[in-house]
Amino acid sequence: MIASFYFIRNDMYTYVESDKFIRKYQGRTYILYKEYLNKKVKLEFDMLEEYMSVGYETFVINPKLLYTKDKELYNFFEKGGLQNENV
């Protein structure tokens, strides 16, 4: 994973870059960049806090774009992913 940083107020946080992301926000984590640099945290895919939200938004608004960029996530939503069976 290629990691970089973004700011919230005065703190630097880590985000991951990928060609399959719709926009940079999709790779956002809320892990402090200095913790990542000091190897206190190893970035894992499940740490991408906005991956699903941006993916779902794109699935609703422009499904062809999501299919082109991330077929696996598209297929997840197409098969009814994120359903709450308690509702």
Buried (B, 14 or more C-beta within 10 A) or exposed (E): BEBBBBEEEEEBBBBBEBEBBBEBBBBBBEBBBBEBEEEEBEBEEEBBBBBBEBBBBBBEEEEEEBBEBBEEBBEBBEEEBEEEEEE
